[in-house]
Amino acid sequence: MAIVTEQRARTGRGAELGLLVLALLVGLGAYAQVALAVTGTLPPDLLTRGGALAGLALVVHLVVRWRAPYADPVLLPIVVALNGIGLSMIYRIDLALGDGGNASRQMLWTLVGATAAMVVLWFLRDHRHLRRYTYTAMVVGLVLLLLPMLPGLGVNINGARIWIRLLGMSFQPAELAKIVLAVFFAGYLVSNRDNLALAGPKLLGLQLPRPRDLGPILLAWGVSLVVLVLERDLGTSLLFFGLFVAMLYVATERLSWVLIGLLLFAGGAAAAAALFPHVGARVDVWLHALEPEFYNRDPGGSGQLVQGLFGMASGGLMGTGWGEGEPQLVPFANSDFIVASLGEELGLTGLLAILLMYLVLAQRGMRAAIGVRDGFGKLLGSGLAFVLAFQAFVVVGGITRLIPLTGLTMPFLALGGSSLVSNWIILALLLRISDAARRPAPPLPAVPAGEGEVIPVGGASAGGARRPGAGRAPGSDRPDDGQATEVVRR
């Protein structure tokens, strides 16, 4: 006779704490190595900054332990490790340039971002509450995207009008826009995916959507072109449109939407490159980076890109070591080109390890999206995980000349407050979704003594009647992914 024993589900918080210790050792070890290589002594603020980073990580861990006890135990340590590596490289560039302010400001933004993540975890007890604000998120997202166009508020920095200046500080609202637009896309698609997935005409064996269902993707395409043309920001345009197409594919599981999205963006980008000089200049730099005519062009030359490539080449397989290279020779080595700086000093091996961390981060986010029971959570989780992975791909692809440079920054690594804060908020949302995905189902009610029959939830009894509301997960708008059972007294 089989004996069934009930086992308490593991939360994973102990594993998370152990991984956090390793993550802190990676970041603080790199910080110490930089100072030893450049100055010959340990950094004077090692204990202060190390204690602040360790204390911050511990507080976030405690908030997760209390408010999201079943969250994925791998997400937070990976982010802490990436954040620490980024701080170390920014500090290394500061030492080379004689400016010690950037690392301190990045540490302050880390504190702001982690605090924002804790606020989200504390007050957002269920990610499904965000679905109530689907169209509010749409309005807020569009306002944030177009905010830099307002006279007196938006500022032009390095040829792109994607910043706003308030109280003496500059901020990039598009970083927050990608979060609220992901909420809108998830809410819209979970309500309309049946219409978008209906059969349409066939072309070369590919099932196409109906013409009347093309409105949403055409609207997203139009808005992305507006951002590309008016704000001169290829990166935000690509990220925004790619996010919508990816979530559309997850909602409908139709490859035709991906092909239509690729054709629309390729056509729009080709037209923009031909009609608008700032877009065409980026394409020329991408295609002809090593030609003297484009290398020496000022402004808009390929010197930054080529120097980054030479720096990574000099790093070789194992790198020059922390503090032993010359990454400061590349313009914006601590922000747009921080990947090239890391490639020079850590080599191909270190850079692949960092990229593997991004891969694991995206994979765990996707895993949480698959495991959660409600459709809104699946779309939101997959969209946020895709944003992190796609942004990393676009940045690395631009620096390695796989695609044109876009101006996006590497999540959690690069210098920049708006990017860092928004990515910490994305982490909080993924932790909340993974908590819902890994949380065990509530126990079944006790069955009175007597004969009983076990039948599937939603199944018919002997009389053929279906139990009201059976077959749905608690609080969900979709049937549960697993087959639950209940005992019905006969």
Stockholm file with secondary structure:
# STOCKHOLM 1.0

chainA/1-490         MAIVTEQRARTGRGAELGLLVLALLVGLGAYAQVALAVTGTLPPDLLTRGGALAGLALVVHLVVRWRAPYADPVLLPIVVALNGIGLSMIYRIDLALGDGGNASRQMLWTLVGATAAMVVLWFLRDHRHLRRYTYTAMVVGLVLLLLPMLPGLGVNINGARIWIRLLGMSFQPAELAKIVLAVFFAGYLVSNRDNLALAGPKLLGLQLPRPRDLGPILLAWGVSLVVLVLERDLGTSLLFFGLFVAMLYVATERLSWVLIGLLLFAGGAAAAAALFPHVGARVDVWLHALEPEFYNRDPGGSGQLVQGLFGMASGGLMGTGWGEGEPQLVPFANSDFIVASLGEELGLTGLLAILLMYLVLAQRGMRAAIGVRDGFGKLLGSGLAFVLAFQAFVVVGGITRLIPLTGLTMPFLALGGSSLVSNWIILALLLRISDAARRPAPPLPAVPAGEGEVIPVGGASAGGARRPGAGRAPGSDRPDDGQATEVVRR
#=GR chainA/1-490 SS CCCCCCCCCCCCHHHHHHHHHHHHHHHHHHHHHHHHHHHSSCCTTHHHHHHHHHHHHHHHHHHHHHHCTTSCTTHHHHHHHHHHHHHHHHHHHHHHHTCCHHHHHHHHHHHHHHHHHHHHHHHCSCGGGGGGGHHHHHHHHHHHHHGGGSTTTEEEETTEEEEEEETTEEECTHHHHHHHHHHHHHHHHHHHHHHHTSCCCEETTEECCCGGGCHHHHHHHHHHHHHHHHSCCHHHHHHHHHHHHHHHHHHHCCHHHHHHHHHHHHHHHHHHHHHCHHHHHHHHHHHSTTSHHHHSCTTTCSHHHHHHHHHHHHHTTTCSCTTTSCGGGSTTTTTTTHHHHHHHHHHHHHHHHHHHHHHHHHHHHHHHHHHCSSHHHHHHHHHHHHHHHHHHHHHHHHHTTSSCCCCCCCTTTSSCHHHHHHHHHHHHHHHHHHHHHHSCCCCCCCCCSSCEEEEETTCBCTTCCBCTTTTBCTTCSSBCSSCCEEEEEC
#=GC SS_cons         CCCCCCCCCCCCHHHHHHHHHHHHHHHHHHHHHHHHHHHSSCCTTHHHHHHHHHHHHHHHHHHHHHHCTTSCTTHHHHHHHHHHHHHHHHHHHHHHHTCCHHHHHHHHHHHHHHHHHHHHHHHCSCGGGGGGGHHHHHHHHHHHHHGGGSTTTEEEETTEEEEEEETTEEECTHHHHHHHHHHHHHHHHHHHHHHHTSCCCEETTEECCCGGGCHHHHHHHHHHHHHHHHSCCHHHHHHHHHHHHHHHHHHHCCHHHHHHHHHHHHHHHHHHHHHCHHHHHHHHHHHSTTSHHHHSCTTTCSHHHHHHHHHHHHHTTTCSCTTTSCGGGSTTTTTTTHHHHHHHHHHHHHHHHHHHHHHHHHHHHHHHHHHCSSHHHHHHHHHHHHHHHHHHHHHHHHHTTSSCCCCCCCTTTSSCHHHHHHHHHHHHHHHHHHHHHHSCCCCCCCCCSSCEEEEETTCBCTTCCBCTTTTBCTTCSSBCSSCCEEEEEC
//
